[in-house]
Amino acid sequence: MRFGITFFPTVGPEHRGAADYYDEAIELAVLADKLGFHHVKTVEHYFFAYGGYSPDPVPLLTAIARSTEQIRVATGAVIPAFNHPVQLAARLAVLDNLSRGRLDVGFGRAFLPDEFAAFEVPLDESRARFEEGVRAIERLWTEEDVVWEGSFHRFGPVTLLPRPYQRPHPPVFVATASSPASAHAAGLAGRGLQGVPAISGRQGFLDILAAYREGWAEGGGEPGRESVQISFGLFLDEDGEEARRLGRYDEEQYSERIAVATRAWGKARSADYPGYERLEEAGKLLHFDRRLKENQILAGSPDEVIGQLKEVADWYGEDITLSFTVHSGNLPLETSARTLRLFAERVAPALAR
C-alpha cells in the first residue's frame, strides 16, 4: 500500500487569494516529498469555489515537480472533452520531461453542466469525447506521423514534440466516481483506475473495483499488476476530537461549494450521466459523522486512523494507492502540515508493520 496527497481547492477569492493557495500547495508538496509520500495529485475544474482554483493541473504540478526530487506528480484528472488532444498531449509530455519521468496521468469525463456549456460541448458527447481523446493522446505519445480521423478531431500527419520522458508513455489512469462500465473499460484497455469511495459508497466502489479487475483480466493484464488510486479526506491530530472538529468544518465548506457547482443538474439531463440530477441535492445529503463511520473520511488520532485504514485494506485490498485530500484551502497550512507529519511518523510505520 502506497500513500500520496491530493490538492482539491474548495475556496474562491472571497475566502483567500489564489497565489496564497498555490504557495501553500507547493510548500506541502515539498514536505510530502521529504516525508516519503508517493505522489501529489490535483484536479481540473472551472468557475466555482469547488475546484476552480485548479483549472489546469499542469502549471501547478510543473512548479511542484521542479521544487521536489522524488515524489510523483499526478493529474486527477485532466479532461479530454475540454482540450484538443494535440495540445493536451504536448502539455503533459513537457511535464513528464520537466519531472524526469515522475508523471502519472489521470483522465476524466467531467460532470458539471456549466463547464460543458462554457466549452460548447454537449453532455451527451462526454463518453465518446473521452474515449477518442485518450486514444488520440496515447497515439501521439507513441507514434510518428500520426493521422487522426475521429468524430471530433482530425489532424495529421503529425509527430509530437517533445516525446514523453517515460516510454512508451506516462502511466494512464481513468477517473470514475460511480460507473462500473467506465472501470471495466479502463481495465480492458490496461489503464489504471482512480476512484472516490466517498462518492460511490463502500458497496458502489466494490462494484467499481470488481468491474475494473474483471476488465483487466479480460484484457490480458498480468494478475496483481492492476493500478488503483483511491482518494479520501484525511484529518489527523493527537487529539482525535480536534481532528474530527477540523474534518467536520472542512466537510461543511465542501458541501456548500459542491451544492453551488452542481445546481445546474436541477435542469440538465444526459444519458451519459444517469441519476446525476440527484447531485443538485449533494450539499444537503453529505453528513460528516455517517461518512466517517463508513470510512469515507479518515479523521481522528493516529491510532484511530490506523484502525480505519486497516478496514479499508480489508475491503479493497492492500495492493492499492491511497491519496489523501489535505489542502482544500479552508484550514491553516500548519494544520495540513501536521496531518502529513503525523501520518508519516505514526500511521504509515504502523501499517507497514
VENTATA-V450052 format. One record per residue. RES is the residue in one small letter. SS is DSSP state (h for helix, s for strand, l for the rest). Layout:
# VENTATA-V450052
res=RES ss=SS
res=RES ss=SS
This chain:
# VENTATA-V450052
res=m ss=l
res=r ss=s
res=f ss=s
res=g ss=s
res=i ss=s
res=t ss=s
res=f ss=s
res=f ss=l
res=p ss=l
res=t ss=l
res=v ss=l
res=g ss=l
res=p ss=l
res=e ss=l
res=h ss=l
res=r ss=l
res=g ss=l
res=a ss=h
res=a ss=h
res=d ss=h
res=y ss=h
res=y ss=h
res=d ss=h
res=e ss=h
res=a ss=h
res=i ss=h
res=e ss=h
res=l ss=h
res=a ss=h
res=v ss=h
res=l ss=h
res=a ss=h
res=d ss=h
res=k ss=h
res=l ss=h
res=g ss=l
res=f ss=l
res=h ss=l
res=h ss=s
res=v ss=s
res=k ss=s
res=t ss=s
res=v ss=l
res=e ss=l
res=h ss=l
res=y ss=l
res=f ss=l
res=f ss=l
res=a ss=l
res=y ss=l
res=g ss=l
res=g ss=l
res=y ss=l
res=s ss=l
res=p ss=l
res=d ss=l
res=p ss=h
res=v ss=h
res=p ss=h
res=l ss=h
res=l ss=h
res=t ss=h
res=a ss=h
res=i ss=h
res=a ss=h
res=r ss=h
res=s ss=h
res=t ss=l
res=e ss=l
res=q ss=l
res=i ss=l
res=r ss=s
res=v ss=s
res=a ss=s
res=t ss=s
res=g ss=s
res=a ss=s
res=v ss=s
res=i ss=s
res=p ss=h
res=a ss=h
res=f ss=h
res=n ss=l
res=h ss=l
res=p ss=h
res=v ss=h
res=q ss=h
res=l ss=h
res=a ss=h
res=a ss=h
res=r ss=h
res=l ss=h
res=a ss=h
res=v ss=h
res=l ss=h
res=d ss=h
res=n ss=h
res=l ss=h
res=s ss=l
res=r ss=l
res=g ss=l
res=r ss=l
res=l ss=s
res=d ss=s
res=v ss=s
res=g ss=s
res=f ss=s
res=g ss=s
res=r ss=l
res=a ss=l
res=f ss=l
res=l ss=l
res=p ss=h
res=d ss=h
res=e ss=h
res=f ss=h
res=a ss=h
res=a ss=h
res=f ss=l
res=e ss=l
res=v ss=l
res=p ss=l
res=l ss=h
res=d ss=h
res=e ss=h
res=s ss=h
res=r ss=h
res=a ss=h
res=r ss=h
res=f ss=h
res=e ss=h
res=e ss=h
res=g ss=h
res=v ss=h
res=r ss=h
res=a ss=h
res=i ss=h
res=e ss=h
res=r ss=h
res=l ss=h
res=w ss=h
res=t ss=h
res=e ss=l
res=e ss=l
res=d ss=l
res=v ss=s
res=v ss=s
res=w ss=s
res=e ss=s
res=g ss=l
res=s ss=l
res=f ss=l
res=h ss=l
res=r ss=s
res=f ss=s
res=g ss=s
res=p ss=s
res=v ss=s
res=t ss=l
res=l ss=l
res=l ss=l
res=p ss=l
res=r ss=l
res=p ss=l
res=y ss=l
res=q ss=l
res=r ss=l
res=p ss=l
res=h ss=l
res=p ss=l
res=p ss=s
res=v ss=s
res=f ss=s
res=v ss=s
res=a ss=s
res=t ss=s
res=a ss=l
res=s ss=l
res=s ss=l
res=p ss=h
res=a ss=h
res=s ss=h
res=a ss=h
res=h ss=h
res=a ss=h
res=a ss=h
res=g ss=h
res=l ss=h
res=a ss=l
res=g ss=l
res=r ss=l
res=g ss=s
res=l ss=s
res=q ss=s
res=g ss=s
res=v ss=l
res=p ss=h
res=a ss=h
res=i ss=h
res=s ss=h
res=g ss=l
res=r ss=h
res=q ss=h
res=g ss=h
res=f ss=h
res=l ss=h
res=d ss=h
res=i ss=h
res=l ss=h
res=a ss=h
res=a ss=h
res=y ss=h
res=r ss=h
res=e ss=h
res=g ss=h
res=w ss=h
res=a ss=h
res=e ss=h
res=g ss=l
res=g ss=l
res=g ss=l
res=e ss=l
res=p ss=l
res=g ss=l
res=r ss=l
res=e ss=l
res=s ss=l
res=v ss=s
res=q ss=s
res=i ss=s
res=s ss=s
res=f ss=s
res=g ss=s
res=l ss=s
res=f ss=s
res=l ss=s
res=d ss=l
res=e ss=l
res=d ss=l
res=g ss=h
res=e ss=h
res=e ss=h
res=a ss=h
res=r ss=h
res=r ss=h
res=l ss=h
res=g ss=h
res=r ss=h
res=y ss=h
res=d ss=h
res=e ss=h
res=e ss=h
res=q ss=h
res=y ss=h
res=s ss=h
res=e ss=h
res=r ss=h
res=i ss=h
res=a ss=h
res=v ss=h
res=a ss=h
res=t ss=l
res=r ss=h
res=a ss=h
res=w ss=h
res=g ss=h
res=k ss=l
res=a ss=l
res=r ss=l
res=s ss=l
res=a ss=h
res=d ss=h
res=y ss=h
res=p ss=l
res=g ss=l
res=y ss=h
res=e ss=h
res=r ss=h
res=l ss=h
res=e ss=h
res=e ss=h
res=a ss=h
res=g ss=h
res=k ss=h
res=l ss=h
res=l ss=l
res=h ss=l
res=f ss=h
res=d ss=h
res=r ss=h
res=r ss=h
res=l ss=h
res=k ss=h
res=e ss=l
res=n ss=l
res=q ss=l
res=i ss=s
res=l ss=s
res=a ss=s
res=g ss=s
res=s ss=l
res=p ss=h
res=d ss=h
res=e ss=h
res=v ss=h
res=i ss=h
res=g ss=h
res=q ss=h
res=l ss=h
res=k ss=h
res=e ss=h
res=v ss=h
res=a ss=h
res=d ss=h
res=w ss=h
res=y ss=h
res=g ss=l
res=e ss=l
res=d ss=l
res=i ss=l
res=t ss=s
res=l ss=s
res=s ss=s
res=f ss=s
res=t ss=s
res=v ss=l
res=h ss=l
res=s ss=l
res=g ss=l
res=n ss=l
res=l ss=l
res=p ss=l
res=l ss=h
res=e ss=h
res=t ss=h
res=s ss=h
res=a ss=h
res=r ss=h
res=t ss=h
res=l ss=h
res=r ss=h
res=l ss=h
res=f ss=h
res=a ss=h
res=e ss=h
res=r ss=h
res=v ss=h
res=a ss=h
res=p ss=h
res=a ss=h
res=l ss=h
res=a ss=h
res=r ss=l
